[in-house]
Amino acid sequence: VACAIVLSVGSTMWFVQHRPQQPNGIAVQAYGFDYQPDDLHLIARNADIIVEGVVKEVRPAVWPTRDGNPSADIHDPRRDLGEQLRTPVLLHVERTFKGQVLDKEILYSFVGGVSGDYRVTVAGDDRALVPGSRIIVFLSAASEGAGSWSRITPWYPQMYFVVDGDVLRGPMKDVSRQSFEQQFGKGVG
């Protein structure tokens, strides 16, 4: 018998799903179930850098706990948000739209991934990052005391788009490159 619980933690909506004798599933939606602003400056305000590049490597997901294992109560996301399963991504940066990037490669991590019997996904987002994916990502640096996840890398995404020609595939809807460039220019590369 499967069971599901919907929790509201601050402005974050969590959908927790458990299926006995199948991989456990936890879906996390950071912007609510149907929100992606048309004015991306709302997201850009919280980002330290905005870059375009090609995914060089998607590393195995890791639990940022002391022992590298999931928390005892994995279905209680309110307990410690710093111990969420994270997937590190190594990005080769080709263009910068905001901020200063000193290195051509940047490692960031996002919530989610697969580890053992657990699968953590962002609700409603079926975009999978693989080596070779071209993306535009709004990255923020973790503040001091952000949690154990920041030991993996201090960079985390506010939002990202998968570039498909002149279309940027967003978490909830597509954006044309022309519209993006009207807001952020052509970037520096």
Disulfide bonds with the S-S distance in Angstrom:
none
